[in-house]
């Protein structure tokens, strides 16, 4: 049943473009603000454990509610449990369609509309709670887009599917909410901090640690899928030694392995001399790698499901 749920959810994500409209997280923003006020009043900000405790207070009620509702639907029958799981998984993916956003960027870049391409690039990195300001030459923006696409594959799709398989609807939603918290309080993957939040370093650190913990296994799975979809031998070059596979920063490992799989240079400075056609080609190759990686992931899940049915 998990495979069918994943297959339908991925199909909806890929082919029903209006699904983005139903992924609204304004309630979570209001909830975070309310819980922050309550937890700040209860827990001293100077305490070394204040960050993890406040994060625990913030997420625990939501996890308990989803687990409770999931249990109720499971008790009503497999069909109701399936519908609830499917709804939560679809809600947790994205929240924006990766392919559509990248294709809009490529269309503007191909036509020579650098301003439009910059707008689409900023839209690609814009979360529900965090709006980055990306600037630079078209080649620099293309380099940022390549890295962003690789990270988005993990954060928007692969990691959500992984935690759905491990913990069901609770796992999928937990990872999505962690990403939203990262964007709102810790500045997303760019390390920038939204205005007004600089003082609460403990809480930001707790969010970043949770993000790294939840993303550790999916990041390594990304490396494997990139190696299978691209150049396996070149992907191995992103590790100076075997321990890098286990100890390297998740985001750095994803980006390095993805670019190596396409035999691209990881250093951003080397991309500043490329022309528009090369920028378009490079981003198209990264998007193609992500698409093939998704096919590999679905195929592996299907094979594991078949083996489970047989044995």
C-alpha positions in Angstrom: 0.0 0.0 0.0 2.9 2.4 0.7 4.2 2.0 -2.9 0.7 2.8 -4.3 0.5 5.8 -2.1 3.9 7.1 -3.1 3.2 6.4 -6.8 0.0 8.3 -6.7 1.5 11.2 -4.7 4.5 11.5 -7.1 2.1 11.4 -10.1 0.0 14.2 -8.6 3.1 16.2 -7.9 4.4 15.8 -11.5 1.2 16.1 -13.5 -1.3 18.1 -11.5 0.2 21.5 -11.5 -2.5 23.2 -9.5 -1.7 21.1 -6.4 0.6 23.9 -5.2 -2.5 26.0 -4.4 -3.6 23.5 -1.8 -0.3 23.5 0.1 -0.9 26.5 2.4 1.2 26.8 5.5 -0.1 30.1 6.9 -1.6 28.2 9.8 1.9 26.9 10.7 3.3 30.5 10.7 0.6 31.6 13.1 1.1 28.5 15.2 4.9 29.1 15.4 4.4 32.7 16.5 1.9 31.7 19.2 4.1 28.8 20.5 7.2 31.0 20.4 5.5 33.5 22.7 4.4 30.8 25.1 7.7 28.9 25.2 9.8 32.1 25.5 7.8 33.0 28.6 8.3 29.6 30.1 11.9 28.9 29.2 14.8 31.2 29.9 16.5 32.3 26.6 20.0 32.0 28.1 19.7 28.3 29.0 21.8 26.0 26.8 18.9 23.6 26.4 16.4 26.3 25.6 16.6 25.8 21.8 16.0 22.0 21.7 13.3 22.3 24.4 11.4 25.0 22.5 11.7 23.1 19.3 10.4 20.0 21.1 7.5 22.0 22.5 6.7 23.4 19.0 6.7 20.1 17.1 5.4 17.6 19.6 1.7 18.7 19.6 1.6 18.5 15.8 3.3 15.1 15.7 0.9 13.7 18.3 -2.2 15.1 16.6 -1.2 13.6 13.2 -0.3 10.3 14.8 -3.6 10.2 16.7 -5.7 11.0 13.6 -3.7 8.4 11.6 -4.5 5.9 14.3 -8.2 6.7 14.1 -8.3 6.3 10.3 -6.3 3.1 10.6 -9.0 1.8 13.0 -11.7 2.6 10.5 -10.2 0.5 7.8 -7.3 0.4 5.3 -9.1 2.5 2.8 -9.5 5.5 5.2 -5.9 5.1 6.3 -4.8 5.1 2.7 -6.7 8.3 1.9 -5.3 10.1 5.0 -1.7 8.9 4.2 -2.0 10.0 0.6 -3.4 13.4 1.6 -0.6 14.1 4.1 2.1 12.9 1.6 0.8 15.1 -1.2 0.6 18.0 1.2 4.2 17.4 2.4 5.8 17.2 -1.0 7.0 20.3 -2.8 5.6 22.7 -1.8 6.3 24.0 -5.4 6.8 21.8 -8.5 10.5 21.7 -9.1 10.3 21.0 -12.8 7.8 23.8 -13.6 9.9 26.3 -11.7 13.1 25.4 -13.4 11.5 25.3 -16.9 10.2 28.9 -16.4 13.7 29.9 -15.4 15.2 28.2 -18.5 12.6 29.7 -20.8 13.6 33.2 -19.7 17.3 32.5 -19.8 17.0 30.9 -23.3 15.2 34.0 -24.7 17.8 36.3 -23.3 15.5 37.7 -20.6 18.0 37.9 -17.8 15.7 39.9 -15.5 12.9 37.4 -15.9 15.4 34.6 -15.3 16.5 36.3 -12.1 12.9 36.7 -10.9 12.2 33.0 -11.6 15.4 32.0 -9.8 14.4 34.0 -6.7 10.9 32.4 -6.9 12.5 29.0 -7.0 14.3 29.7 -3.7 11.4 31.5 -2.0 9.8 29.5 0.8 6.5 30.2 2.6 8.4 32.0 5.3 11.7 33.1 3.8 12.4 35.2 0.7 16.1 35.2 -0.4 17.6 37.9 -2.5 19.8 36.3 -5.2 21.8 38.5 -7.4 24.8 38.3 -9.8 25.7 37.6 -13.4 23.6 35.1 -15.3 26.4 32.5 -15.0 26.5 33.0 -11.2 22.7 32.6 -11.0 22.9 29.5 -13.2 25.5 28.0 -10.8 23.2 28.8 -7.8 20.3 27.2 -9.6 22.3 24.0 -10.3 23.0 23.6 -6.6 19.5 24.6 -5.6 17.9 22.0 -7.9 20.0 19.2 -6.4 19.1 20.3 -2.8 15.5 20.7 -3.8 15.3 17.1 -5.0 16.3 16.0 -1.6 14.3 18.5 0.5 11.1 18.5 -1.6 10.9 14.9 -2.7 13.4 12.2 -1.7 13.6 13.0 2.1 9.8 13.3 2.3 9.4 9.9 0.7 12.1 8.4 2.9 10.5 9.6 6.1 7.0 8.6 4.8 8.3 5.0 4.4 9.9 5.0 7.8 7.3 6.8 9.9 4.3 7.1 7.7 2.3 10.4 7.5 4.0 11.6 10.7 7.5 11.3 9.2 6.5 13.1 5.9 4.9 16.0 7.7 7.6 16.2 10.3 10.3 16.7 7.6 8.2 19.3 5.7 7.6 21.3 8.9 11.4 21.1 9.7 12.1 22.6 6.3 9.6 25.4 7.0 11.2 26.1 10.3 14.6 26.2 8.7 13.4 28.8 6.2 11.6 30.9 8.8 14.1 30.9 11.6 17.4 29.8 10.2 17.5 31.3 6.7 17.1 28.1 4.7 20.2 26.6 2.9 21.7 30.0 2.2 22.5 30.8 5.9 20.9 34.1 5.8 18.7 35.0 8.8 15.3 36.7 8.5 15.2 40.1 10.2 14.4 40.1 13.9 15.5 36.5 14.6 19.3 37.0 15.2 19.1 36.9 19.0 17.8 33.4 19.3 20.8 31.4 18.2 20.0 28.4 20.4 16.7 27.9 18.7 18.2 28.3 15.2 20.9 25.8 16.1 18.4 23.3 17.3 16.4 23.6 14.0 19.6 23.2 12.0 20.6 20.1 14.0 17.2 18.6 13.5 17.5 19.3 9.7 20.9 17.7 9.6 19.7 14.6 11.5 16.6 14.1 9.4 18.5 14.7 6.2 21.5 12.5 6.9 20.2 9.3 5.4 18.3 10.9 2.5 21.5 12.8 1.6 23.4 9.6 1.3 20.6 8.1 -0.8 20.8 11.1 -3.0 24.5 10.3 -3.6 23.6 6.8 -4.6 20.8 7.8 -7.0 23.0 10.5 -8.6 25.7 7.9 -9.1 23.3 5.5 -10.7 21.7 8.2 -12.9 25.0 9.9 -13.9 28.6 9.0 -13.8 29.2 6.5 -11.0 33.0 6.8 -11.1 33.0 10.6 -11.2 30.5 10.7 -8.3 33.0 8.9 -6.1 35.5 11.8 -6.7 33.5 14.0 -4.3 35.0 12.1 -1.4 38.7 12.4 -0.5 38.3 9.3 1.6 35.5 6.9 2.6 34.8 8.7 5.8 33.6 11.7 3.8 30.5 9.7 2.8 29.5 9.5 6.4 30.9 12.7 7.9 30.5 15.4 5.2 27.8 18.0 5.5 24.6 16.8 4.0 24.0 19.7 1.6 27.6 19.9 0.5 27.6 16.1 -0.2 24.4 16.4 -2.2 25.7 19.2 -4.3 29.2 17.8 -4.8 27.9 14.3 -5.8 25.3 15.7 -8.1 27.7 18.0 -10.0 30.4 15.2 -10.1 27.8 12.8 -11.5 27.4 15.2 -14.4 31.2 15.8 -14.7 30.7 19.5 -13.7 33.1 21.7 -11.8 32.0 22.1 -8.2 33.8 25.5 -7.8 31.4 28.3 -8.5 34.2 30.7 -9.6 34.9 28.5 -12.7 31.3 29.1 -14.0 31.7 32.9 -14.4 33.1 32.7 -17.9 30.3 30.6 -19.4 27.9 31.9 -22.0 24.1 31.8 -21.9 23.8 28.6 -24.0 26.2 26.8 -21.6 24.3 28.1 -18.6 21.0 26.7 -20.1 22.6 23.4 -21.0 24.1 23.0 -17.5 20.8 23.6 -15.7 19.0 21.3 -18.2 21.5 18.5 -17.4 21.0 18.9 -13.6 17.2 18.9 -14.1 17.5 15.7 -16.2 19.7 14.1 -13.5 17.0 14.8 -10.9 14.3 13.4 -13.1 16.2 10.2 -13.8 17.0 10.0 -10.1 13.3 10.1 -9.2 12.7 7.3 -11.7 15.4 5.2 -10.0 13.9 5.9 -6.6 10.4 4.8 -7.6 11.8 1.7 -9.3 13.8 0.7 -6.2 10.7 1.2 -4.0 8.7 -0.9 -6.5 11.2 -3.7 -6.4 11.3 -3.7 -2.7 7.5 -3.8 -2.6 7.4 -6.8 -5.0 10.1 -8.6 -2.9 8.0 -7.9 0.2 4.9 -9.4 -1.5 6.8 -12.5 -2.6 8.5 -13.2 0.8 
